[in-house]
Amino acid sequence: MKKVEPLILGLLLISSFVYSLHPTKIVNAQLTPSEPNWAIPGVTFSYGWQLWEYFPTSNLSSEILFMEQYFNIGYGNYTPKKRWESVFNLTLISKDSQQGVFQLSVGNQTQTWKYIWSNQTWQVNGQQQGFLAIYVPPAQLSGNPMITIGSYRVYKVISMDSSTNRTLYKYYQKDTGILLLEISVAILPTGSDLIVMGLASTSIQIPQTISISFQQYTFSVTSNSTISSVIYNSTTNVLSFSVSGPAGTNGYAEVSIPKELCPNISNLRVYVDGNEVEYEYTSDDDSWIIKITYQHSTHNIQIIIPEFSLLVLIACMLATTVTFSSLHMKPRKKLLNLRFRK
């Protein structure tokens, strides 16, 4: 019998202890093929994990908020002053519409695991395991709250595992459905027991979101590129930023612009490296969401936001005043005309 790395056995033990064999409750979940578009043989994921015992329960909420605020994909610190205790690696070997076959490796030891796309479970040596649901189709996540952790927009899924009395906090990147962070909590008389698992590295370009504020307005840029130098110039009404990514791959940026600053989206102009380009747009309650696509290299993007002309606004106000005065204040028409001339 092949010797198996103790940590792999440990992961299996953790999975049987922490996770129910039933899939996490996902809104609109369907047992239908849900193959992800990133599922290309050779794709790699590395997940780190850390076990905390006897953590003060009174500090639990603030600690979860801290991890949400400062989460970072990295082999070292996943938040300031917090490092993964160990890392295991997953490489996609093959896939079809039903499942992905992954090679799990720790050190020089490997095993082959199958991940079922539709119900987010693993098969190991013919047996079903509920260990670490690394992917959920975004369409199945849409009913969950969307938040930002670090610089990533995610769906936050909270569930209770009645078989282990643990609460699971799972954070899936909104576009790819990839699990970025999972916090498993058991509250005990001696304190809280936490198992934290998160993405330490991947060959996939995970979309990031960067937000900036001007007065009461917030702009955000979400992209599968590396984003830098996000600046809003309130004098020229121009939002600018730089993007970069691996040459030969497709890039995109989705930019959220407050409607109060841009009432008429048809007058908005977008420039990539000084050249005007077309864009797509959608709308939510308070913002326009414009989407820009490009081939990866390094690009500078400028978005010129049309201003609602002050002269037009004054003219509208004056026209309204004159009309109102003509109807209701005719005896003072001469005086009003004198004021307008002034």
Buried (B, 14 or more C-beta within 10 A) or exposed (E): EEEEBEBBEBBBEBBBEBBBEBBBEBEEBEEEEBBBEBBEEEBBBBBBBBEBEEBEBEEBEEBBEBBBEBBBBBEEEBBEEBEBEBBBBBBBBEBEEEBBBBBBBBEEBBBEBBBBBBBBBBBBEEEBBBBBBBBBBBEBBEEBEEEBBBBBBBBBBEBEBEEBEBBBBBBBBBBBBBBBBBBBBBBEEEBBBBBBBBBBBBEBBBBBBBBBEEEEBBBBBBBBBBBEEBEBEEEEBBBBBBBBBEEEEEBBBBBBBBBEBBEEBEEBEBBBEEEEEEBEBEEEEEBBBBBBEBEBBEBEBBBBBBEEEEEEEEEEEEEEBBEEBEEEEEEEEEEBEEEEEE
